[in-house]
């Protein structure tokens, strides 16, 4: 058995309960994959998206659902070292991905201050266009459980709103296109355990702001998301169920106990029907 086959097998054996079962549970619970779908698995080159690609390969081989899948790397302007590492991993893991180059980094490089928001929007838009051009109706991203709870806390602490990262959502700008997050229930620590056990090395944040190790550390330390990750890890010391409770809270909202909410761009207050 070749090394890549051992890695594939580990997903449904050694890491079955931690990776495979949670991946398939999210797909079933949130109805992420349906018959007739053509799904574009978007690979950034990091550990999460590379694992997502391997999970989808297994799903495509074994699922009773009749769907098609393609694998796409959208290169926004990675440096040669990062691009070479991505290509090496695709070949090593036998992932048949297409690499498409764009000039997104060259555009965001010209922006002063923090271009992260614009960069993320441009990358998302490019992924939708590329997927749509290839006949796909869904794009799959590698966001995991920890991304979900960190997003929930980021919104509470920094925007004063309660909103989470959804397991799927329709695109506002691309007709009949949907974004799905099949690793929604997978813990990051289990992804890292799999990566380390398989002796795999992936790119981290590959944007121009964090190309050097020194800048990456500085950027990471100053990142609100990283600070939120640290905060959650501290809260776990107070209550070991904190992570599960943050996640659960997004599906356990009591509308009788909140001051207001928004739906379809319309705001509602508890006073609207208080006297009824």
Sine and cosine of phi, psi and omega as CSV:
sin_phi,cos_phi,sin_psi,cos_psi,sin_omega,cos_omega
0.00,0.00,0.78,-0.62,0.01,-1.00
-0.96,0.28,0.30,-0.96,-0.09,-1.00
-0.86,0.51,-0.68,0.73,-0.04,-1.00
-0.90,0.43,-0.52,0.86,0.04,-1.00
-0.95,0.32,-0.58,0.82,0.09,-1.00
-0.90,0.44,-0.66,0.75,0.02,-1.00
-0.90,0.44,-0.70,0.71,0.05,-1.00
-0.87,0.50,-0.70,0.71,-0.04,-1.00
-0.91,0.43,-0.57,0.82,-0.02,-1.00
-0.88,0.47,-0.48,0.88,-0.01,-1.00
-0.90,0.43,-0.59,0.80,-0.05,-1.00
-0.97,-0.25,0.11,0.99,0.07,-1.00
-0.85,-0.53,-1.00,0.09,-0.05,-1.00
-0.83,0.55,-0.67,0.75,-0.07,-1.00
-0.95,-0.31,0.41,0.91,-0.05,-1.00
-0.85,0.52,-0.76,0.65,-0.06,-1.00
-0.95,0.30,-0.51,0.86,-0.09,-1.00
-1.00,0.01,-0.47,0.88,-0.04,-1.00
-0.89,-0.45,-0.90,0.44,-0.13,-0.99
-0.87,0.49,-0.76,0.65,-0.06,-1.00
-0.90,0.44,-0.61,0.79,0.00,-1.00
-0.96,0.28,-0.55,0.84,0.08,-1.00
-0.89,0.46,-0.77,0.64,-0.02,-1.00
-0.94,0.34,-0.53,0.85,0.04,-1.00
-0.90,0.44,-0.70,0.72,0.03,-1.00
-0.89,0.46,-0.67,0.74,0.01,-1.00
-0.88,0.48,-0.67,0.74,-0.01,-1.00
-0.97,0.26,-0.72,0.69,-0.07,-1.00
-0.90,0.43,-0.64,0.77,-0.09,-1.00
-0.97,-0.24,0.09,1.00,0.04,-1.00
0.79,0.61,0.85,0.53,-0.10,-1.00
-1.00,0.07,-0.47,0.89,-0.04,-1.00
-0.82,-0.57,0.80,-0.59,-0.03,-1.00
-0.81,-0.59,0.34,-0.94,0.03,-1.00
-0.86,0.51,0.72,-0.70,0.00,-1.00
1.00,-0.02,-0.13,0.99,0.03,-1.00
-0.91,0.41,0.55,-0.84,0.25,-0.97
-0.84,-0.54,0.93,-0.38,-0.17,-0.99
-0.95,-0.30,0.75,-0.67,0.09,-1.00
-0.99,-0.15,0.93,-0.35,0.05,-1.00
-1.00,0.09,0.91,-0.42,-0.10,-1.00
-1.00,-0.01,0.85,-0.53,-0.07,-1.00
-0.93,-0.36,0.89,-0.45,0.04,-1.00
-1.00,0.07,-0.40,0.92,-0.05,-1.00
0.93,-0.36,-0.16,0.99,0.04,-1.00
-0.99,0.10,0.07,-1.00,-0.08,-1.00
-0.88,0.48,-0.63,0.78,-0.09,-1.00
-0.92,0.39,-0.76,0.65,-0.06,-1.00
-0.95,0.31,-0.52,0.85,0.06,-1.00
-0.92,0.39,-0.66,0.75,0.07,-1.00
-0.90,0.43,-0.66,0.75,0.03,-1.00
-0.83,0.56,-0.67,0.74,0.02,-1.00
-0.88,0.47,-0.69,0.72,0.00,-1.00
-0.92,0.39,-0.60,0.80,0.05,-1.00
-0.89,0.45,-0.66,0.75,0.00,-1.00
-0.93,0.35,-0.55,0.83,0.08,-1.00
-0.87,0.49,-0.69,0.72,0.02,-1.00
-0.91,0.41,-0.68,0.74,-0.01,-1.00
-0.88,0.47,-0.67,0.74,-0.03,-1.00
-0.91,0.41,-0.54,0.84,0.01,-1.00
-0.96,0.26,-0.59,0.81,-0.19,-0.98
-0.93,-0.36,-0.26,0.97,-0.10,-1.00
-0.95,0.30,0.53,-0.85,0.10,-0.99
-0.99,0.12,-0.19,0.98,0.03,-1.00
-0.98,0.22,0.75,-0.66,-0.01,-1.00
-1.00,0.06,0.99,-0.13,0.02,-1.00
-0.65,-0.76,0.29,-0.96,0.04,-1.00
-0.91,-0.42,0.38,-0.92,-0.04,-1.00
-0.55,-0.84,0.63,-0.78,0.15,-0.99
-0.80,-0.60,0.31,-0.95,-0.04,-1.00
-0.84,-0.54,0.78,-0.63,-0.13,-0.99
-0.72,-0.69,0.75,-0.66,0.16,-0.99
-0.95,-0.31,0.90,-0.44,0.09,-1.00
-1.00,-0.09,0.94,-0.33,-0.03,-1.00
-1.00,0.03,0.96,-0.28,-0.04,-1.00
-0.99,0.14,-0.02,1.00,-0.03,-1.00
0.79,-0.61,0.58,0.82,0.02,-1.00
-0.85,0.53,0.50,-0.87,0.12,-0.99
-0.94,0.35,0.25,-0.97,-0.14,-0.99
-0.90,0.45,-0.57,0.82,0.00,-1.00
-0.89,0.45,-0.72,0.70,0.02,-1.00
-0.92,0.39,-0.66,0.75,0.01,-1.00
-0.90,0.44,-0.65,0.76,0.04,-1.00
-0.90,0.44,-0.62,0.78,0.02,-1.00
-0.92,0.40,-0.65,0.76,0.05,-1.00
-0.87,0.48,-0.74,0.67,0.00,-1.00
-0.88,0.48,-0.66,0.75,0.03,-1.00
-0.87,0.49,-0.72,0.69,-0.03,-1.00
-0.92,0.39,-0.61,0.79,0.06,-1.00
-0.88,0.48,-0.68,0.73,0.01,-1.00
-0.94,0.35,-0.69,0.72,-0.05,-1.00
-0.90,0.44,-0.63,0.77,-0.04,-1.00
-1.00,-0.03,0.01,1.00,0.01,-1.00
0.84,0.54,0.75,0.66,0.08,-1.00
-0.98,-0.18,0.90,-0.43,-0.08,-1.00
-0.99,0.16,0.93,0.36,-0.10,-1.00
-0.99,-0.13,0.57,-0.82,0.13,-0.99
-1.00,-0.03,0.69,-0.72,0.05,-1.00
-0.96,-0.29,0.84,-0.54,0.00,-1.00
-0.86,-0.51,0.81,-0.59,-0.04,-1.00
-1.00,-0.02,0.62,-0.78,0.11,-0.99
-0.76,-0.65,0.06,-1.00,-0.01,-1.00
-0.91,-0.41,0.52,0.85,-0.09,-1.00
-0.87,0.49,-0.72,0.70,-0.02,-1.00
-0.88,0.47,-0.57,0.82,0.00,-1.00
-0.92,0.39,-0.49,0.87,0.04,-1.00
-0.97,0.25,-0.75,0.66,-0.06,-1.00
-0.95,0.31,-0.40,0.92,0.05,-1.00
-0.88,0.47,-0.46,0.89,-0.06,-1.00
-0.99,0.14,-0.06,1.00,-0.05,-1.00
-1.00,-0.09,0.76,-0.65,0.03,-1.00
-0.98,0.19,0.39,-0.92,0.02,-1.00
0.99,0.15,-0.63,-0.78,-0.06,-1.00
-0.97,-0.23,0.95,-0.30,-0.05,-1.00
-1.00,-0.01,0.19,0.98,-0.16,-0.99
-0.86,0.51,-0.68,0.74,-0.04,-1.00
-0.89,0.45,-0.73,0.68,0.01,-1.00
-0.90,0.44,-0.67,0.74,0.00,-1.00
-0.86,0.51,-0.71,0.70,-0.01,-1.00
-0.88,0.47,-0.67,0.74,0.00,-1.00
-0.91,0.42,-0.67,0.74,-0.01,-1.00
-0.92,0.40,-0.64,0.76,0.01,-1.00
-0.92,0.40,-0.68,0.74,0.02,-1.00
-0.89,0.46,-0.70,0.71,0.01,-1.00
-0.89,0.46,-0.65,0.76,0.02,-1.00
-0.90,0.43,-0.65,0.76,0.02,-1.00
-0.89,0.46,-0.69,0.72,0.03,-1.00
-0.87,0.50,-0.71,0.70,-0.03,-1.00
-0.90,0.44,-0.71,0.70,-0.02,-1.00
-0.90,0.44,-0.66,0.75,0.01,-1.00
-0.92,0.40,-0.69,0.73,0.00,-1.00
-0.90,0.44,-0.65,0.76,0.03,-1.00
-0.88,0.47,-0.42,0.91,-0.02,-1.00
-0.99,-0.13,0.23,0.97,0.10,-0.99
0.99,0.16,0.29,0.96,-0.02,-1.00
-1.00,0.07,0.48,-0.87,0.09,-1.00
-0.93,-0.38,-0.09,1.00,0.03,-1.00
-0.61,-0.79,0.55,-0.83,0.20,-0.98
-0.88,-0.47,0.66,-0.75,-0.02,-1.00
-0.94,-0.34,0.78,-0.63,0.02,-1.00
-0.91,-0.41,0.37,-0.93,-0.12,-0.99
-1.00,-0.07,0.46,0.89,0.05,-1.00
-0.92,0.38,0.63,-0.78,-0.07,-1.00
-0.86,-0.50,-0.03,-1.00,-0.06,-1.00
-0.79,0.62,-0.71,0.71,-0.04,-1.00
-0.92,0.40,-0.57,0.82,0.09,-1.00
-0.88,0.48,-0.62,0.78,-0.04,-1.00
-0.90,0.44,-0.78,0.63,-0.06,-1.00
-0.95,0.32,-0.53,0.85,0.06,-1.00
-0.92,0.40,-0.62,0.78,0.04,-1.00
-0.90,0.43,-0.66,0.75,0.03,-1.00
-0.86,0.51,-0.74,0.67,-0.01,-1.00
-0.94,0.35,-0.60,0.80,0.05,-1.00
-0.85,0.53,-0.69,0.72,-0.01,-1.00
-0.92,0.39,-0.66,0.75,0.02,-1.00
-0.89,0.45,-0.73,0.68,-0.13,-0.99
-0.98,0.18,-0.51,0.86,-0.15,-0.99
-0.93,-0.36,-0.36,0.93,0.00,-1.00
-0.86,-0.51,-0.11,0.99,-0.01,-1.00
0.91,0.41,0.52,0.85,0.01,-1.00
-0.71,-0.70,0.46,-0.89,0.07,-1.00
-0.96,-0.26,0.97,-0.26,0.07,-1.00
-0.47,-0.88,0.56,-0.83,-0.08,-1.00
-0.87,-0.49,0.07,-1.00,0.10,-1.00
-0.99,0.11,0.87,-0.48,-0.11,-0.99
-0.99,0.14,0.50,-0.86,0.02,-1.00
-0.94,0.35,-0.39,0.92,0.10,-0.99
-0.37,-0.93,0.44,-0.90,0.08,-1.00
-0.35,-0.94,0.50,-0.87,0.03,-1.00
-0.98,0.20,0.57,-0.82,0.07,-1.00
-0.97,0.26,0.69,-0.72,0.05,-1.00
-0.98,0.19,-0.40,0.92,-0.15,-0.99
-0.92,-0.38,-0.23,0.97,-0.03,-1.00
-0.83,-0.56,0.94,-0.34,-0.12,-0.99
-0.87,0.49,0.70,-0.71,0.06,-1.00
0.89,0.46,0.38,0.92,0.06,-1.00
-0.94,-0.33,0.61,-0.79,-0.05,-1.00
-0.70,-0.71,0.60,-0.80,0.07,-1.00
-0.98,-0.21,0.72,-0.69,0.03,-1.00
-0.80,-0.60,0.47,-0.88,0.00,-1.00
-0.79,-0.61,0.99,0.14,-0.11,-0.99
-0.94,0.34,-0.24,0.97,0.03,-1.00
-0.99,-0.11,0.39,0.92,-0.09,-1.00
-0.83,0.56,-0.51,0.86,-0.06,-1.00
-0.97,-0.25,0.00,1.00,-0.06,-1.00
-1.00,0.08,0.74,-0.67,0.02,-1.00
-0.99,0.15,0.62,-0.79,-0.02,-1.00
-0.89,0.46,-0.60,0.80,-0.02,-1.00
-0.88,0.48,-0.51,0.86,0.02,-1.00
-0.97,0.22,-0.53,0.85,0.11,-0.99
-0.90,0.43,-0.70,0.72,0.01,-1.00
-0.90,0.44,-0.66,0.75,0.01,-1.00
-0.88,0.48,-0.69,0.72,0.04,-1.00
-0.89,0.46,-0.73,0.69,0.01,-1.00
-0.85,0.52,-0.73,0.68,-0.04,-1.00
-0.93,0.37,-0.66,0.75,-0.01,-1.00
-0.90,0.44,-0.56,0.83,0.00,-1.00
-1.00,0.04,0.00,1.00,0.01,-1.00
0.83,0.56,0.75,0.67,-0.01,-1.00
-0.98,-0.21,0.54,-0.84,0.00,-1.00
-0.79,-0.61,0.88,-0.48,-0.03,-1.00
-0.88,-0.47,0.28,-0.96,0.08,-1.00
-0.94,0.34,0.43,-0.90,0.10,-0.99
-0.99,-0.16,-0.74,-0.68,0.09,-1.00
-0.96,0.28,0.85,-0.53,-0.13,-0.99
-0.94,-0.35,0.33,0.95,0.01,-1.00
-0.97,0.24,0.23,-0.97,-0.06,-1.00
-0.90,0.43,-0.41,0.91,0.00,-1.00
-0.94,0.33,-0.40,0.92,-0.14,-0.99
-0.80,-0.60,0.52,0.85,-0.04,-1.00
-0.95,0.33,-0.57,0.82,0.02,-1.00
-1.00,-0.04,0.44,-0.90,-0.01,-1.00
-0.87,0.49,-0.66,0.75,-0.03,-1.00
-0.89,0.45,-0.73,0.68,0.00,-1.00
-0.91,0.41,-0.56,0.83,0.00,-1.00
-0.90,0.43,-0.69,0.72,0.01,-1.00
-0.90,0.44,-0.68,0.73,-0.01,-1.00
-0.90,0.43,-0.70,0.71,-0.01,-1.00
-0.89,0.45,-0.66,0.76,-0.03,-1.00
-0.91,0.41,-0.67,0.75,-0.02,-1.00
-0.92,0.39,-0.49,0.87,-0.02,-1.00
-1.00,-0.03,-0.04,1.00,-0.07,-1.00
-0.97,0.24,0.73,-0.68,0.05,-1.00
-0.90,0.44,-0.60,0.80,0.01,-1.00
-0.91,0.42,-0.66,0.75,0.01,-1.00
-0.91,0.42,-0.64,0.77,0.04,-1.00
-0.89,0.46,-0.62,0.79,0.02,-1.00
-0.92,0.38,-0.62,0.78,0.06,-1.00
-0.86,0.51,-0.69,0.73,0.02,-1.00
-0.91,0.41,-0.64,0.77,0.01,-1.00
-0.88,0.48,-0.71,0.70,0.00,-1.00
-0.89,0.46,-0.64,0.77,0.01,-1.00
-0.90,0.44,-0.53,0.85,0.07,-1.00
-0.95,0.30,-0.64,0.77,0.00,-1.00
-0.91,0.42,-0.50,0.87,0.03,-1.00
-0.89,0.46,-0.50,0.86,0.05,-1.00
-0.92,0.40,-0.48,0.88,0.03,-1.00
-0.99,0.17,-0.63,0.77,-0.02,-1.00
-0.51,-0.86,0.91,-0.42,-0.08,-1.00
-0.91,0.42,-0.24,0.97,0.00,-1.00
-0.99,-0.13,0.14,0.99,-0.07,-1.00
-0.83,0.56,-0.74,0.67,-0.06,-1.00
-0.88,0.47,-0.72,0.70,0.03,-1.00
-0.89,0.45,-0.62,0.79,-0.04,-1.00
-0.94,0.33,-0.60,0.80,0.07,-1.00
-0.88,0.47,-0.71,0.71,0.01,-1.00
-0.89,0.46,-0.73,0.68,-0.05,-1.00
-0.91,0.42,-0.53,0.85,-0.09,-1.00
-0.86,0.51,-0.48,0.88,-0.04,-1.00
-0.95,0.31,-0.27,0.96,0.05,-1.00
-0.90,-0.43,0.28,0.96,-0.05,-1.00
-0.70,-0.71,0.67,0.74,-0.04,-1.00
-0.99,0.13,0.80,-0.60,0.03,-1.00
-0.99,-0.14,0.97,-0.23,-0.07,-1.00
-0.91,0.41,-0.29,0.96,0.05,-1.00
-0.98,0.18,-0.13,0.99,-0.08,-1.00
-0.83,-0.55,0.43,0.90,0.06,-1.00
-0.79,-0.62,0.43,-0.90,-0.06,-1.00
-0.97,0.24,-0.50,0.87,-0.01,-1.00
-0.08,-1.00,0.18,-0.98,0.03,-1.00
-0.42,-0.91,0.22,-0.98,0.03,-1.00
-0.86,-0.51,0.63,-0.78,0.09,-1.00
-0.54,-0.84,0.79,-0.61,0.00,-1.00
0.79,0.61,0.71,0.71,0.07,-1.00
0.92,0.38,0.18,0.98,0.06,-1.00
-0.93,-0.37,0.68,-0.74,-0.04,-1.00
-0.99,-0.12,0.62,-0.79,0.03,-1.00
-0.81,-0.58,0.61,-0.80,0.03,-1.00
-0.89,-0.46,0.47,-0.88,0.06,-1.00
-0.88,0.47,-0.35,0.93,0.01,-1.00
-0.96,0.29,-0.32,0.95,-0.06,-1.00
-0.85,0.53,-0.61,0.79,0.00,-1.00
-0.78,-0.63,0.41,0.91,-0.06,-1.00
-0.89,0.46,-0.63,0.78,-0.07,-1.00
-1.00,0.06,-0.06,1.00,-0.04,-1.00
-0.98,0.21,0.00,0.00,0.00,0.00
